[in-house]
Amino acid sequence: MNLIEMINADFMTAYKEKNMEKKDFLGVLKTEVTKESKTPDDMYVIGKIKSMIKNAEATNSLSENELEILNGYLPKQLTEEEITTFISNIITDNGFSGGKDMGKVMGLLKEGFDGQYDGKMASQLVKTLLN
């Protein structure tokens, strides 16, 4: 089951349970992720959810309960230690060195672990490990 199907199922469950706060919030989430396509892929949904969380943190506009709902749809996030290990392996396995290979490393990291890490942190780690 993909994420949009999970969101729809959770919406219907909340509706049947008369949990109107959750139903209403999931309705907002459904609207947000289906603006461009009625059947968005999981990476698009994850990107929208991360964007909503980031905006909410900046404006303090979502409740803890709403943030918990959003975080429930995100894949398990890798720790800094795990990301460092994966980046080191990518660099070693492909013989990358220096800043010129940063885009290649980031591309391979995204290919294998998209949505599972903080891009800013990963970028800093790649820079450090390549130099």
SULKA-V655842 format. One record per helix or strand of 3 or more residues. SS is the DSSP state (A for helix, B for strand). FROM is the first residue (numbers start at 0). LEN is the number of residues. If there is no record, write none. Layout:
SS FROM LEN
SS FROM LEN
This chain:
A 2 14
A 19 14
A 41 18
A 63 8
A 79 15
A 98 15
A 118 12
